Amino acid sequence: MDQDMKDSMLSALENVIDPELGIDIVNLGLVYDVELDDEGVATVTMTLTSMGCPLGPVIVDQVNTALNELPEVKSTNVNIVWNPPWSKDKMSRYAKMALGVR
């Protein structure tokens, strides 16, 4: 997969907003990796802000919807991982400013 495709996938994922924080999952630092194989299967490796996040299924559904809008993507797999654990240090400068985090 080339960098342009990776950038397109990450751009699409910027439309997935964490319902609790109101910031997209890319700027929150929840997306660790995106891949697209030759058959058009997208794989997203990501985490959630907490293990007990009740909105996890909603976010996963939104990830599927966002990536399936790309013509190259035929199906999507979302792998939720807990290692490395998420922390506010993974957030972009934009997300930190929007949430008032230092």
Summary of the structure (lengths in Angstrom):
residues: 102
radius of gyration: 13.2
end to end distance: 35.0
largest distance: 42.2
contacts: 275
relative contact order: 0.22
helix: 33%
strand: 20%
